Amino acid sequence: MTLRTVHVGVGGRGAWPVEVMGADPKFRPVALVDVDRDFLRGAAARLDLPDAALFADLEAALRAVEADAVVICTPTRTHAPLARLAFASGKHVLVEKGMTLDWEEAKALVREADQAGVKFCVAQNYRYRADALTVDRLLADPAHPHHPGQVFIADCLHHRYRPEPRTLDYPYAMVWDMGCHHVDLLAGWLGPVARVTARAYNAPWSAYAHDANIGALLEYASGAVCHYALTHTATIGDWRVILQGERGALRLFDVPGVQFYPRPDRQLGQSAPAACELVAAPRSEQGVADDFHRYVTAGVEPGISGRNNLETLAVCELLVRSARDHRTAERAELA
């Protein structure tokens, strides 16, 4: 079955659905929505769509075209109202991460999608990267020589040079817009969070009106503890995840790859890393599109469904509560 799609937001991050779905026979883009005419014209040329398929608002597009699904790639604060317009028209929805900016609203969106009888997904594409899929495979296979054992110590660090706030002009934007990627990965590897202790802060040279950086201790129900840091005001970009267990450690790093370090056999010893064979995977956004299509057409619920994404949004909410209130926030607080 080919899904007819309306694309809302086709510039910036919104370019990937135009590229991926426009080249995938499982999808047929039928309308484009954006307030920027240059973005609209560029996307229309790529998809060979006429001017009649270009709109400045979603409501007009939904009245004018026959469609099955709406793909939303707009600033995070606009996700909820746009998703609700699509639900009201009986359209399935794929929305860019984060789903929204508030825990109660996230639960409401999932409930409203169910009531409308439509499928709802969040484009958490990091989980479809080759390095993330490789870690999934290694953690799931205790017989693999690169299986680290049960993970109890983790580090997740992402320093970014993003000096212009742009749409990240609201409190804790770094959590809802980017941190959701990290906690989504960690939830898949470490399970549900039990509690979070966080501190948000800024840099003296920052152009952000609100804190642009956050550090936290994430404690998981499994007993694992993760040291987490995300910054938008760094000079040196750095992406690193380390998962340490009884048998050894897995390390993800900037150049897509995964290394396994066996536990040393002596005090203060060091082990040489072994490169792990990466899982063969398409572009991560293609994985998102494939699972969304499968969910709509075959009812196979993916990890990126709105319902499953609630655990990710719960951790984002706990990060915000802890940093805002200067306390440890417990998962049990969230019904």
Secondary structure, 3 states (H helix, E strand, C coil): CCEEEEEECCCHHHHHHHHHHHCCCCEEEEEEECCCHHHHHHHHHHHCCCHHHEECCHHHHHHHCCCCEEEECCCHHHHHHHHHHHHHCCCEEEEECCCCCCHHHHHHHHHHHHHHCCCEEEECHHHHCHHHHHHHHHHHCCCCCCCCCCEEEEEEEEEEECCCCCCCCCCCHHHHHHHHHHHHHHHHHHCCEEEEEEEEECCCCCCCCCCCEEEEEEEECCCCEEEEEEECEEEEEEEEEEEEECCEEEEECCCCCEEEEECCCCCCCCCCCEECCCCCCCCHHHHHHHHHHHHHHHCCCCCCEHHHHHHHHHHHHHHHHHHHHCCEEEHHHCC
